[in-house]
Amino acid sequence: MSTMAAEGEDLVTPSPPTGPDTGPRPLLRTLPTAAAAALATAAGALVAVGCFLGLYIRPTSDDWCAAWKARDLGVLGITADFYTTQNGRIANAFLSGLLYSGGPAGTKILPTLIAVCLTAALVLLGRRLLRALGHAPPLLALTACALTLQALLYFAGTRSYQVLLWAPATISHTVPSVIGLWALLLALATLTHPHPAVRTAGFAGALLTGFALATLSEPFALVSGLLAALTAVLCLPRLRLTATWRPFTWCLLWCAGLACGLAVLYTSPGARWRRAQQPEKPPLLSAGELRATFEDWLRMWDTVTGQWAYLAAAAAGLLLGLAATLRTPHPAPVSASGARPGAGRTTRAALLLLPLPVVILGSFAVAAGLRSGYGPTGWTYARTWTSFLLPMELALCGYGVLLGAWAGPRLAARRPAAAAAATTAALCLTLAATASLVPHLQQLTTTTVARSIAWDAQNTRIRTEAAHGATDVGYRPLHIAHLAEPFFTADYDRDWVAACVSRWYGIDRIHRR
């Protein structure tokens, strides 16, 4: 009897509850971590290969000119040269001088430096977003998401070599985005600081950084200025999104710095000389030019939307949101946008939709600038698209995070199997996207390594001939990534690449070999 009673008690003993009060089930606790580890490995491998290719970077196109100017003129000399005779981009010239003054080592480590700094910035921003939503940030999922966004940024486009490996383009169009993200982190850290001196330093940093970035990259200046202006409107205290005037002031100072920098650039002797070399064109705001710019803008977006891999940014964000919410199923009650509870519904909606006009109008501004600077084929300079592609990826990822943060607790409480299925689907999409980038990366690797071997052999021969007193040596063009090499024009007097190669080797001229 007692045995049967004991067995009966065992039979009716209730199993541990699996409702929301006890947290996620074991599968939902381990699956997001395993998915994040798999994604971090896959995306990290692609980014690591890109960084490793930095060892095989060799000069081409603008590299030749920047290299000899940094060597012969010094950092301040090349900065003055850019201001007076090139294009007025003084910050661009200063960074180029620092990079090339150490010889080829600077260009070799730049891709790794960009990847490390961008990963850290994206992780810190993601951590702030998740904390604003009331969740504990999972570091592994944050890192996986950051690496995925970078793999897409570097290898999903049509100019991967120029975006990551060609120093003149990375300085002009990739580094500004990295600096901009760190400037945003600095603003978030200083605006709420209790010490007035720190807040003042943050305001001064906004002004100075905006000025420097305007003389570093005009496309980034246009996109970041648009973002800051729209954010400033939303940060007016009367809209109750913020409690003080500090965010508005920071955005205003950022725009002021950009305006001052663009004014210095536009009025520089180098910019005036560059405009004088261009043929007469219709006004940018004329009906014909606006129509042509709109067509260029459509061509840009036709190229971008034709690459389905960019959807992985949203999937990675969804995975991050699910990982964070399944880890902490009871977040602190905040609005879905992270806005102050007192903010109106319209203001919160405007905050959520803010990335859309920034990406759409910002990309149109980039298209207009490219057409103004390079003519009808300017839209094909895809290295400049980074200025709006990274905001686009961040927007897709952010929306994915919000969706995951909203759906995660609900699915975990009511339909755990659906939560596991959503996590698995997000992982599969991001892994498929990274896998689709592998063939392009393989081709990039083969081309870059093969060119480096041929370049080293030619470099040894030219230096040997120059050491024996030769003043006119043979050069075989080694093209890569649609970049200019010597003899790109039949008129040798207009061949600026050949002239820079000659200056670099200390000879009078080169001829085709």
Long-range contacts (C-beta under 8 A, 24 or more apart in sequence): 18-416, 19-413, 20-329, 20-330, 20-409, 20-412, 20-413, 23-329, 24-326, 24-327, 24-329, 24-412, 24-416, 24-419, 25-412, 25-416, 27-416, 27-420, 28-326, 28-412, 28-416, 28-419, 28-420, 28-423, 29-326, 29-327, 31-420, 31-423, 31-424, 32-138, 32-141, 32-319, 32-322, 32-323, 32-326, 32-327, 32-423, 33-138, 33-140, 33-141, 33-323, 35-319, 35-323, 35-423, 35-424, 35-426, 35-427, 36-138, 36-140, 36-141, 36-143, 36-144, 36-319, 36-320, 36-323, 37-140, 37-144, 38-427, 38-431, 39-144, 39-145, 39-147, 39-148, 39-316, 39-319, 39-427, 39-430, 39-431, 39-434, 40-140, 40-143, 40-144, 40-147, 42-430, 42-431, 42-434, 42-435, 43-144, 43-147, 43-148, 43-150, 43-151, 43-430, 43-434, 44-143, 44-144, 44-147, 46-147, 46-151, 46-154, 46-155, 46-434, 46-437, 46-438, 46-441, 47-115, 47-119, 47-147, 47-150, 47-151, 47-154, 49-441, 49-445, 50-111, 50-115, 50-154, 50-155, 50-160, 50-164, 50-165, 50-441, 51-111, 51-112, 51-115, 53-111, 53-164, 53-165, 53-444, 53-445, 53-448, 53-449, 54-107, 54-108, 54-109, 54-110, 54-111, 54-112, 54-165, 55-108, 56-448, 56-449, 56-451, 56-452, 57-104, 57-107, 57-108, 57-111, 57-165, 57-166, 57-167, 57-448, 57-452, 58-104, 58-451, 58-452, 58-455, 58-456, 58-459, 58-478, 59-104, 59-107, 59-455, 59-504, 60-166, 60-478, 60-479, 60-480, 60-481, 60-483, 60-484, 60-485, 61-166, 61-168, 61-483, 61-484, 61-485, 61-497, 62-168, 63-100, 63-107, 63-166, 63-167, 63-168, 64-497, 64-500, 64-501, 64-503, 64-504, 65-496, 65-497, 65-500, 66-96, 66-97, 66-99, 66-100, 66-167, 66-168, 67-100, 67-500, 67-504, 68-500, 68-503, 68-504, 69-97, 69-100, 70-96, 70-97, 70-99, 70-100, 70-101, 71-100, 71-101, 71-504, 72-503, 73-97, 74-101, 75-101, 82-270, 83-268, 83-269, 83-270, 84-268, 84-269, 84-270, 85-269, 85-270, 85-273, 86-270, 86-273, 86-274, 87-265, 87-268, 87-270, 87-271, 87-274, 88-215, 88-264, 88-265, 88-266, 88-267, 88-268, 88-269, 88-270, 88-271, 89-172, 89-215, 89-216, 89-217, 89-265, 90-215, 90-264, 90-265, 90-268, 91-212, 91-213, 91-215, 91-216, 91-261, 92-171, 92-172, 92-215, 92-216, 92-217, 95-171, 95-175, 95-216, 96-167, 96-168, 96-171, 99-167, 99-171, 100-167, 106-167, 107-167, 110-167, 110-170, 111-164, 111-165, 111-170, 114-164, 114-170, 114-174, 114-175, 114-178, 115-150, 117-178, 117-182, 118-146, 118-150, 118-177, 118-178, 118-181, 119-143, 119-146, 119-147, 119-150, 121-178, 121-181, 121-182, 121-185, 122-146, 122-149, 122-150, 122-181, 124-185, 125-181, 125-184, 125-185, 126-320, 126-401, 128-185, 128-188, 129-338, 129-398, 129-401, 130-320, 130-324, 130-401, 130-405, 132-334, 132-338, 133-324, 133-331, 133-334, 133-336, 133-338, 133-401, 133-402, 133-405, 134-328, 134-331, 134-332, 134-333, 134-334, 135-324, 135-325, 135-327, 135-328, 135-331, 135-405, 136-324, 136-327, 136-328, 137-324, 138-320, 138-323, 138-324, 138-327, 141-319, 141-320, 141-323, 141-324, 142-320, 144-316, 144-319, 144-320, 145-316, 145-317, 145-319, 145-320, 145-397, 148-312, 148-313, 148-316, 148-430, 148-433, 148-434, 149-313, 149-316, 149-390, 149-393, 149-394, 149-397, 151-434, 151-437, 152-309, 152-310, 152-312, 152-313, 152-393, 152-433, 152-437, 153-386, 153-389, 153-390, 153-393, 155-437, 155-440, 155-441, 155-444, 156-307, 156-309, 156-310, 156-433, 156-437, 157-307, 157-382, 157-385, 157-389, 158-303, 158-382, 159-382, 159-383, 159-481, 159-482, 160-440, 160-441, 160-444, 160-481, 161-444, 161-447, 161-448, 161-480, 161-481, 162-382, 162-383, 162-481, 162-482, 162-483, 163-383, 163-386, 165-448, 165-481, 166-383, 166-481, 166-483, 169-383, 171-216, 172-216, 172-217, 172-383, 172-384, 173-217, 173-219, 173-220, 173-383, 173-384, 173-386, 173-387, 174-386, 175-216, 176-213, 176-216, 176-217, 176-220, 176-224, 176-387, 177-220, 177-386, 177-387, 177-390, 179-209, 179-212, 179-213, 179-216, 180-213, 180-220, 180-224, 183-209, 183-254, 187-247, 187-250, 191-246, 191-247, 191-250, 192-246, 199-246, 202-250, 203-249, 203-250, 203-253, 206-250, 206-253, 206-254, 206-257, 207-253, 207-254, 207-256, 207-257, 208-257, 209-254, 209-257, 210-253, 210-254, 210-255, 210-256, 210-257, 210-258, 210-260, 210-261, 211-257, 211-258, 211-260, 211-261, 211-264, 212-257, 212-261, 213-257, 213-258, 213-261, 214-257, 214-258, 214-259, 214-260, 214-261, 214-262, 214-264, 214-265, 215-261, 215-262, 215-264, 215-265, 217-387, 218-262, 218-265, 218-369, 219-365, 219-366, 219-369, 219-370, 219-384, 219-387, 219-388, 220-387, 221-258, 221-261, 221-262, 222-362, 222-365, 222-366, 222-369, 222-387, 223-358, 223-362, 223-365, 223-366, 223-387, 223-388, 223-391, 224-254, 224-258, 224-387, 225-254, 225-255, 225-258, 225-259, 226-357, 226-358, 226-361, 226-362, 226-365, 227-354, 227-358, 227-362, 227-391, 228-254, 228-255, 228-258, 229-255, 230-354, 230-357, 230-358, 231-354, 234-347, 234-350, 234-351, 234-354, 239-343, 239-344, 239-347, 240-340, 240-342, 240-343, 240-344, 240-347, 241-339, 241-340, 241-343, 241-347, 241-348, 241-351, 242-340, 243-340, 278-375, 281-372, 281-375, 284-368, 284-371, 284-372, 289-371, 292-371, 292-376, 293-364, 293-367, 293-368, 293-371, 294-364, 296-367, 296-370, 296-371, 296-376, 296-378, 296-379, 297-363, 297-364, 297-367, 297-379, 299-379, 300-363, 300-366, 300-367, 300-379, 300-385, 301-363, 303-382, 304-385, 304-389, 304-392, 308-433, 308-436, 309-433, 309-434, 309-436, 309-437, 310-392, 310-393, 310-396, 311-396, 311-429, 311-433, 312-429, 312-430, 312-432, 312-433, 312-434, 313-392, 313-393, 313-394, 313-396, 313-397, 313-400, 314-396, 314-397, 314-399, 314-400, 315-400, 315-425, 315-426, 315-427, 315-429, 315-430, 315-433, 316-397, 316-400, 316-426, 316-430, 317-396, 317-397, 317-398, 317-399, 317-400, 317-401, 317-403, 317-404, 318-400, 318-401, 318-403, 318-404, 318-422, 318-426, 319-400, 319-404, 319-423, 319-426, 319-427, 319-430, 320-397, 320-400, 320-401, 320-404, 321-400, 321-401, 321-402, 321-403, 321-404, 321-405, 321-406, 321-407, 321-408, 322-404, 322-407, 322-408, 322-419, 322-422, 322-423, 322-426, 323-404, 323-423, 324-401, 324-404, 324-405, 324-408, 325-404, 325-405, 325-408, 325-409, 325-412, 326-408, 326-412, 326-419, 326-423, 329-408, 329-409, 329-412, 329-413, 330-409, 331-405, 331-409, 336-402, 336-405, 336-406, 337-402, 352-402, 355-391, 355-392, 355-394, 355-395, 355-398, 356-395, 358-388, 358-391, 358-395, 359-388, 359-391, 359-392, 359-395, 362-387, 362-388, 362-391, 363-388, 400-426, 447-480, 447-481, 448-480, 451-478, 451-480, 454-478, 462-505, 463-505, 466-505, 466-506, 466-507, 470-507, 471-507, 471-508, 471-509, 472-507, 472-508, 472-509, 472-510, 472-511, 473-505, 473-507, 473-510, 473-511, 474-510, 474-511, 474-512, 474-513, 475-501, 475-510, 475-511, 475-512, 475-513, 476-512, 476-513, 477-512, 486-510, 486-512, 487-512
